[in-house]
């Protein structure tokens, strides 16, 4: 197996940094009006979404840490295992972003259509990683 090329590594970093940036907002600020606007969510009762928001933020952090652990392994000379770790984290990021889009299509996102920015923001970087890894 080849080590991830530079395009894949940069896309992995961009995706991980985005998740790290959004996670604290999801985990600790979901009740603030700016957070609702930023995340494109509406909910009548903040208490009803605290668990969801905290868990989503924590999972985003875990995926981002996985990316950086894998990249660290690559940079330390363990390219095969590091590449696998980055690809697993990237697949998780891509599929969880797709699940967000499916939830929106099923009418579970309020307002409907609000997931588009999140789906694209959390889906494009890992998709680039996965595609670039093939070259």
Secondary structure, 3 states (H helix, E strand, C coil): CCCCCHHHHHHHHHHHHHHHHHHHHHHHCCCCHHHHHHHCCCCCCHHHHHHHHHHHHHHHHHHHHHHHHHHHHHHCCCHHHHHHHHHHHHHHHHHHHHHHHHHHHCCCCCCCCCCHHHHHHHHHHHHHHHHHHCC
